[in-house]
Amino acid sequence: MRPAVVLHGYEAVKEALIDQGEEFSGRGSFPVVEKANKGLGIIFNNGKSWKEIRRFSLMTLRNFGMGKRSIEDRVQEEACSLVEELRKTKASLCDPTFILGCAPCNVICSIIFQNRFDYKDQDFLNLMKRLNENTSIASSPWMQICNTFPLLIDYFPGSHKKLLNNIAYLKSYTLEKIREHQESLDTNNPRDFIDCFLIKMEQENHNKQSEFTIENLAITISDLFGAGTETTSTTLRYGLLLLMKYPEVTVPTNLPHAVTQDIKFRNYLIPKLARMELFLFLTNILQKFTLKPLIDPKDIDITPVYNGFASVPPPYQLCFIPV
């Protein structure tokens, strides 16, 4: 009922979303989430509101990434905690989904809330459980049906109800954290993303049309949670699955080389001594453990169980054998 254009293949997607990114930056309709987010935040926002919140968020995240402790320091610290948590499995079979979600989530938490969580913290466990559920639900065929026929959202039962409940829980939790920050805010010494947003709100309090509201802050934080957690943890989970199926790719390499300056090589930009979150988490795991699958590598199925909002790998178990 709604005409759509499908871009297929790397070149077409790159040409549209990168080379002509500005023209293609509008957000298509996603009715289920729009019902909860009311068009606020970053991920499911549009137009002037999206541009303002996105610009502010990028600037603030950069400031915290390049401030007293660089983002690399945060990731390295969390990678050590991740390795210690994996050691506690004592090389027994485990499903890595939860642990691999905790690490990137804590990196974003340290920027949003100033502090990381202990992996056994009950609030943390609840947040992780709901984030994991939402990624799977949002990627399911039923969600695509609901987004195509939005009338189903209000009048039919289904997993979309759980997704909306989870979004409401995340929003409630972030509103509680925002209230705590309001009570202890020092405008001259912002501690984290929430403080910076609250200060911006004060600066904009004369502007009746301001995008900087408590509601927008709560939804933006939820968006940062999803964007900063599930994208990385799902990729890590898929990475370990692929490494078990194709163990030959972890053979020793040549003497390591580093670039002496930023360089473009085969259409890839290689910055001088870059450190990325996925790289640091994955290499820390591979340096400390041998991955032992439950079944023969040739029998490992790498077909995604869902392939909508994200490509979600099938559930699996493995043993992390200390090297």
JOMOPE-V154802 format. One record per run of one state. SS is the DSSP state (h for helix, s for strand, l for the rest). FROM is the first residue (numbers start at 1). TO is the last residue. If there is no record, write none. Layout:
ss=SS from=FROM to=TO
ss=SS from=FROM to=TO
This chain:
ss=l from=1 to=9
ss=h from=10 to=19
ss=l from=20 to=30
ss=h from=31 to=37
ss=l from=38 to=46
ss=h from=47 to=65
ss=l from=66 to=70
ss=h from=71 to=87
ss=l from=88 to=93
ss=s from=94 to=94
ss=l from=95 to=96
ss=h from=97 to=112
ss=l from=113 to=121
ss=h from=122 to=138
ss=l from=139 to=140
ss=h from=141 to=148
ss=l from=149 to=150
ss=h from=151 to=155
ss=l from=156 to=158
ss=h from=159 to=183
ss=l from=184 to=192
ss=h from=193 to=203
ss=l from=204 to=213
ss=h from=214 to=245
ss=l from=246 to=246
ss=h from=247 to=250
ss=l from=251 to=262
ss=s from=263 to=265
ss=l from=266 to=267
ss=s from=268 to=270
ss=l from=271 to=276
ss=h from=277 to=288
ss=s from=289 to=293
ss=l from=294 to=296
ss=h from=297 to=299
ss=l from=300 to=305
ss=s from=306 to=307
ss=l from=308 to=310
ss=s from=311 to=312
ss=l from=313 to=317
ss=s from=318 to=322
ss=l from=323 to=323
